C-alpha cells in the first residue's frame, strides 16, 4: 500500500467521527486555510496530530463496530472524539480547528496532500533506519502509526 492510499484512508477516517467531533460541528465554522498558506511547520504538526488521532481511530473503530446499540456506539464515538481532541490540543503547533482546516485543504489540493505524504515518507524512512538496532534493543514504534514524530 502506498503512502497516498494510507493518507487517503487516514484523511477519510479523520474526516469522519473522530476528527470532526460533535462539539466542533456545533461550533461556528472554524478557520479556513488555503493550501498554499500551510507552512512546513504546520505540515509537521498536522502529521504528528494525525498519527495520534489514527491511534485512537484504530483503538475505537472495532469497539464502535462491535457495539450492540446506537447509544453504546454514540458513547464510544464521543469518548473517541474527546481523546482525539485532547491529543490534537497536546500537539505543539496545531489546534483542533487548524487540524480540521488542513484536512479540508488537503482533500482539495494535490500539492498539500503530497507535502503530507512526503512527511509521512520521511518519518517511515527515519523509522526504517532506526530499526537496524542490535537485537537486544527494543525496536522503535512504527512512526506513521504508533508514535508522534519530532518537530522540525
N, C-alpha and C positions, 0 to 999 in steps of 0.2 A: 504494500500500500504506500503510495507516495505522500509527501507532505501536504500537497494540495488537497488530496482526499481527506487526510486526517484533519486539516484545518477546516475544511468544509463541514465535516462531521461535528467538530468542536463548536464551530460558529452556529451550526444548526441547533445543537444541544444548548449552547449558551443563549441562543436567541429565544428559547422556549422558557419553560417554567423556572429553571434555575438561575438564569442570568437576568431575567426581566421580572423581578419579584412583584408580587401583588402590591406592595407598598409603592414601588416605583410606578406601577401602572396607574395608581390612583393620584399620584402627584402630578403637578403641572409638567408639561413636556420639558425634559432636561435639555442640556446644551447640545447643540449640533456642532459637528466639526467637519470641515472639508478635508477630504483625504490628503490633499497636498499640504495641509497645515499640521498633520500629525508628525511630531518630531521623532527622531530616533529614540530619545529617552522615553517618550510615550509608548513607542512600539515595544521597547524592552519591558516597561512596566505592565503593559497590556498582556504580553506573553506570560509574564510571571503570574499575573492575576488569572489568566486563562488556564494555566496549568493547575492552580489551586482550585478553581471552580470545577475543572474537569475531575479532580479527585473526588469532590463532593458528588458530582453527577454520577460517577462510576459507583460510588457507595450507595446512593439513594435510588437510582433507576430500578435496580432489581427489587428493592423493597416496595417502591411505588407500584411496580407492575404486579407484585405478589399481594398487595393489599386487597382485602376482601370487600371493602365497602368504599363508596365515594368519600365518606367522611374520613376514613383512615388514609386514603390516598391524599386528600387535601391537607390533612395534618402533616403528612410526610413531606409534601411539596412545600408547605410553609416552613417547616423545620429546615429543609434544604436551602430554601431561599434565604433564611436568616443566616445560616452558616456561610453561604456564598457571599452575601453582602458583607459580612464581617471579614471574610478573607480578602475581598477586594479592598475594603477600607484599610486593612493592615498592610496592603502592598504599597510600598513607597512610590510616589509619583503618579498615582491614579486614584480617582474617586469612582464610586459605582456609576454615577451619571456619565463620566468620561468613558468608562468601560463600555457602557451601552452605546454611547455615541460612536466609539471606534468600531464596535461590531457593525453598526448600521453603515458606517462609511466603508468598511472593508467588504461588505456584501455588495456594495455598488461600485467599488473601484478596484480594478485588477492590479494596479501598481501597489496599492496599500496591502492588498491580500498577499502579493509577492513579498513585500517587505516583512510581513508577519511570518510567512513561510520561510524566508531566509533566516530570520531569527531562530525559528524552531530548528532549522537545519544546523545552524551554528551551535545550538545547545546540544543537539544529537551528536555532532562531531566532537564537542568537548567531552561529553559523557563517554563516547566510544574510546577516546584517548585515555580517559581516567580508568577505564575498566581493565587496562593492561597492568594491573597491580599484582603483586605476588599473591598466591593462593591463600595465604594466611590472613590477608586483609579482607574486610567485608566489602563487597562490591558497592559502588555508588548507586543511588537510586536512578531510575530512568528519568533523565532531565525533562523530556517532553511530557511526562505523565505523572511523575511522583514528587518532584521537588522544585520549588520555585528557583529560578535562576538568579544569578548575581546581577546587580545593577551595573551598567557600564557608565 
